[in-house]
Amino acid sequence: MAKQSLRIRDVARHARVSPATVSRVLTGNATVRADKREQVLAAIEALGYRPNRLASNLRRQQADMIGVVVSDIENPHFTEMVRAVEDAAYLSGHRVLLCNTDENPAKQADYLGVLAEERVVGVILSPTDAGAPEIVELLDHGIPVVAFDRAVADRRADAVVVNNTAGARLGAEHLLGCGHTRVGYIGGPRTVETAALRLVGYQQAMDAAGLGPRVADGGFRIEGGREAAAALLDDGASALLVANNLMAIGALEAIRERGLRVPDDVAMVSIDDPFWAGLIDPPLTTLGQPVRLMAEAAVKLLMGRLAGTRSRRKRLVFDFELHHRGSCCVGVS
């Protein structure tokens, strides 16, 4: 019998006790005899049964829960993604459990374990650790996983990603086309898939132009972006390609601290298109992802798995869109 189809009655049959006894053990009822408790616990271990805590709470209406795990909820990119996933999931009759890992593999492991214990029907995950054993465990238990923004190592999981290499190359080429030859790149941790692929795109553009790269790691954080921008500006960079919107804030701070102006002194393109990009002066040129479309596609893939209408893995790849504003070339609107 598949583990995901196990019920309390199956544990009871295996332990040779009543379903009520199993229920009392699961809820910690002290009235169960020690020998009966040991029988139930042994049956749970032997069968690999995982109690559905939501279904066992009779005071609440049962709801099919989807786990959503993001790497940084402070990042507007993931805030927008969560909102779109929640909208689409709610319309399909599902509810969302949100977990934030802060780019911490240990937190990811803990949260994936919690989602497995809660018997969520599926997980949409932006991984910090793409090869984590907890992802394998979810899939082994029949809980489908859709990777968002970053793929996972287990090929049973679906994926919704953006073409990071092509997008970063497009941003670097735009700065080069504005006449800049000293284009610096502020990237994220190279162990993260998106950061590694965006670095490749930047390097491809610089190689094609016959120019050497200028790279600094900002860790996908505001302060890291400020420090990386400062280092690149001190090294003579006249333009910056920034690998996410949080680091773009830090880069703008570093530019201001030096009394420089955008784009007269330093041109800039940021990957991600946060809501504030068009509000600053000058407006920030960005590479936007179709986040809502991607999130809706992730929910649709998950629903297909749950409905049993699809078994083959799918990987959907979306393109960046360059939003021309005023931070790159003088006169760009």
C-alpha positions in Angstrom: 0.0 0.0 0.0 1.3 3.4 -0.9 2.3 5.5 2.1 0.4 8.5 1.1 -2.9 6.4 1.1 -2.4 5.0 4.6 -5.2 5.8 7.1 -5.5 5.3 10.8 -7.5 2.1 10.2 -4.5 0.7 8.4 -2.3 1.4 11.3 -4.9 -0.1 13.7 -5.1 -3.3 11.6 -1.4 -3.7 11.6 -1.1 -3.1 15.3 -4.2 -5.2 16.1 -5.9 -2.4 18.0 -8.9 -0.2 17.4 -8.7 3.0 15.3 -9.7 4.8 18.5 -6.6 3.6 20.2 -4.4 4.7 17.4 -6.0 8.1 17.5 -5.4 8.4 21.2 -1.8 7.5 20.8 -1.4 10.2 18.1 -3.0 12.8 20.2 -0.9 11.9 23.3 -3.8 10.6 25.4 -2.3 9.2 28.6 -5.1 6.6 29.1 -3.6 4.2 26.5 -1.8 1.2 28.1 2.0 1.1 27.6 1.9 -2.2 25.7 -0.8 -0.9 23.3 1.1 2.3 22.8 4.2 0.4 21.8 2.2 -1.7 19.4 0.9 1.4 17.7 4.3 3.1 17.5 5.8 0.0 16.0 3.1 -0.2 13.4 3.5 3.5 12.5 7.3 2.9 12.1 6.8 -0.2 10.1 4.3 1.3 7.7 5.9 4.8 7.5 2.6 6.4 8.4 2.5 10.2 8.7 -0.5 11.6 10.5 -2.5 14.3 8.8 -2.8 16.8 11.6 -5.2 19.0 9.6 -7.6 16.2 8.9 -7.5 14.9 12.5 -8.7 18.2 13.9 -12.5 17.7 13.7 -13.2 21.3 14.7 -11.8 22.6 11.4 -13.1 22.1 7.9 -10.6 19.9 6.0 -8.6 21.9 3.5 -6.0 20.7 1.0 -2.8 22.5 1.9 0.0 23.5 -0.4 3.4 24.3 1.0 5.2 27.3 -0.4 8.9 27.6 0.5 10.8 30.8 -0.6 14.4 31.7 0.0 13.9 35.3 1.1 10.4 36.7 1.8 11.9 40.3 2.1 12.7 40.2 -1.6 9.8 41.8 -3.5 10.4 39.1 -6.2 9.3 36.4 -3.8 6.6 38.5 -2.2 4.9 38.9 -5.6 5.4 35.2 -6.3 3.7 34.2 -3.0 0.7 36.5 -3.6 0.2 35.1 -7.1 0.5 31.5 -5.9 -1.9 32.1 -3.1 -4.4 33.7 -5.5 -4.3 30.7 -7.9 -4.3 28.1 -5.2 -7.3 29.6 -3.4 -9.3 29.6 -6.7 -8.5 25.9 -7.0 -9.8 25.2 -3.5 -6.5 24.9 -1.8 -4.8 26.8 1.0 -1.2 27.8 1.5 1.4 27.2 4.2 4.2 29.7 3.7 7.8 29.1 4.8 10.8 31.4 4.5 14.3 29.9 4.6 16.5 33.1 4.5 18.9 31.2 2.1 19.7 28.9 5.0 19.9 25.2 4.1 19.2 24.1 7.7 16.0 26.2 7.8 15.0 24.7 4.4 15.5 21.2 5.9 13.4 22.0 8.9 10.5 23.5 7.0 10.4 20.7 4.4 10.2 18.3 7.3 7.3 20.2 8.8 5.5 20.2 5.5 6.0 16.4 5.2 4.6 15.9 8.7 1.6 18.1 7.9 0.9 16.0 4.8 0.6 18.9 2.4 -0.7 17.8 -0.9 2.2 19.5 -2.8 5.1 21.9 -2.4 6.2 24.9 -4.5 9.8 25.5 -3.6 12.5 28.1 -4.4 15.4 26.0 -3.1 18.5 27.2 -1.2 19.8 23.6 -1.2 18.7 22.1 -4.6 19.9 18.6 -3.6 18.5 18.4 -0.1 17.4 14.9 0.9 14.2 16.3 2.3 13.1 17.1 -1.3 13.7 13.4 -2.2 11.7 12.3 0.8 8.7 14.5 -0.2 8.8 12.9 -3.7 9.2 9.4 -2.3 6.1 9.9 -0.2 4.1 10.9 -3.3 4.1 14.6 -2.5 4.7 16.5 -5.8 7.2 19.3 -5.9 7.4 22.2 -8.3 10.7 24.1 -8.2 10.2 27.9 -8.7 13.0 30.3 -9.9 15.6 27.6 -9.2 15.5 23.9 -10.3 16.1 21.0 -7.9 18.4 18.0 -8.4 15.7 15.4 -8.3 14.4 15.0 -11.8 11.0 13.9 -10.6 10.2 17.5 -9.7 8.7 20.0 -12.2 10.3 23.4 -12.6 9.3 26.9 -13.5 12.4 29.1 -14.2 13.5 32.1 -16.2 16.4 32.1 -18.7 18.9 33.7 -16.4 21.9 33.4 -18.7 20.2 35.1 -21.6 18.7 37.8 -19.3 22.0 38.8 -17.7 23.7 38.8 -21.1 20.9 41.1 -22.4 21.5 43.5 -19.5 25.2 43.6 -20.0 24.8 44.1 -23.7 22.5 47.0 -23.1 25.1 48.8 -21.0 27.8 48.0 -23.5 25.5 49.4 -26.2 25.3 52.7 -24.2 29.1 53.0 -24.8 30.4 51.6 -21.5 33.5 49.5 -21.5 34.0 49.2 -17.7 30.8 47.3 -16.8 30.9 45.8 -13.3 28.7 42.9 -12.2 27.3 42.5 -8.7 26.3 38.9 -8.3 24.9 36.5 -5.7 26.3 33.4 -4.1 27.7 31.1 -6.9 26.3 28.1 -5.1 22.8 29.4 -6.0 21.7 28.4 -9.5 20.3 31.8 -10.5 23.5 33.6 -9.4 25.7 31.2 -11.2 23.7 31.4 -14.5 23.5 35.2 -14.4 27.2 35.4 -14.0 27.7 33.2 -17.1 25.5 35.6 -19.1 27.4 38.6 -18.0 30.7 36.9 -18.8 29.5 35.9 -22.2 28.6 39.5 -23.1 32.0 40.8 -21.9 33.9 38.1 -23.7 32.0 38.9 -26.9 33.0 42.5 -26.6 36.6 41.6 -26.0 36.5 43.1 -22.5 37.6 41.7 -19.1 35.0 41.0 -16.4 34.7 43.1 -13.2 32.8 41.0 -10.6 31.9 41.4 -7.0 29.6 39.1 -4.8 26.8 41.0 -3.0 25.2 37.9 -1.5 21.7 38.9 -2.8 21.5 41.3 0.2 21.2 45.1 0.4 24.4 45.5 2.5 26.3 43.1 0.3 25.2 45.1 -2.8 26.4 48.3 -1.2 29.9 46.8 -0.4 30.2 45.2 -3.8 29.2 48.4 -5.6 31.8 50.4 -3.6 34.5 47.9 -4.5 33.6 48.1 -8.2 33.4 51.8 -8.3 36.7 52.1 -6.6 38.0 49.8 -9.3 36.9 52.3 -12.0 33.5 50.7 -13.1 31.4 53.2 -15.0 28.3 51.0 -15.2 26.8 48.3 -13.0 24.7 45.2 -13.8 23.1 44.1 -10.5 21.8 40.6 -10.1 18.8 41.3 -7.9 16.7 44.2 -6.7 17.9 44.1 -3.1 21.5 44.5 -4.1 20.3 47.3 -6.4 19.2 49.3 -3.3 22.7 48.8 -1.8 24.4 49.8 -5.1 22.3 53.0 -5.2 23.4 53.8 -1.7 27.1 53.3 -2.6 26.7 55.6 -5.6 25.0 58.3 -3.5 27.7 58.0 -0.8 30.3 58.9 -3.3 28.5 61.9 -4.6 28.0 60.3 -8.0 24.9 60.6 -10.2 23.0 58.0 -12.2 23.3 57.8 -15.2 25.8 60.8 -15.7 28.5 59.2 -13.6 27.4 55.6 -13.3 24.9 53.7 -15.4 22.9 50.9 -13.9 20.7 47.9 -14.9 19.1 45.7 -12.2 17.7 42.2 -12.6 14.2 42.1 -11.2 11.6 44.8 -11.7 10.4 45.9 -8.2 7.5 48.3 -7.8 9.8 51.1 -6.8 12.0 51.0 -10.0 9.8 53.5 -11.8 9.5 55.8 -8.8 13.1 56.8 -8.2 14.9 59.6 -10.0 16.0 58.7 -12.6 13.8 55.6 -13.0 15.8 52.3 -12.9 16.2 50.2 -16.1 15.4 46.6 -15.1 15.2 43.1 -16.4 11.7 42.0 -15.3 10.5 38.5 -14.8 6.8 37.6 -15.6 6.4 36.6 -11.9 2.7 36.2 -11.9 2.6 34.1 -15.0 5.3 31.9 -13.6 3.5 31.5 -10.3 0.3 30.6 -12.0 2.1 28.1 -14.2 3.7 26.5 -11.1 0.2 26.1 -9.5 -1.1 24.7 -12.8 1.7 22.1 -12.9 1.0 21.1 -9.3 -2.7 20.8 -10.0 -2.0 18.5 -12.9 0.0 16.3 -10.7 -2.7 16.2 -8.1 -5.4 15.4 -10.6 -3.3 12.5 -12.0 -3.5 14.0 -15.6 0.2 14.1 -16.0 3.2 12.0 -14.9 6.1 13.2 -17.0 8.3 16.0 -15.7 7.9 19.5 -17.1 10.4 22.3 -17.1 8.9 25.7 -18.2 11.4 28.4 -19.1 10.3 32.1 -19.3 12.2 35.1 -20.7 13.2 38.4 -19.1 11.9 41.6 -20.5 14.1 44.7 -20.6 12.3 47.8 -19.3 14.1 50.8 -20.7 14.2 53.7 -18.2 16.6 56.4 -17.4 19.4 54.8 -15.4 21.6 53.6 -18.4 21.9 56.0 -21.2 21.5 59.7 -21.0 18.2 60.5 -22.7 16.6 57.1 -22.3 13.0 57.5 -21.0 
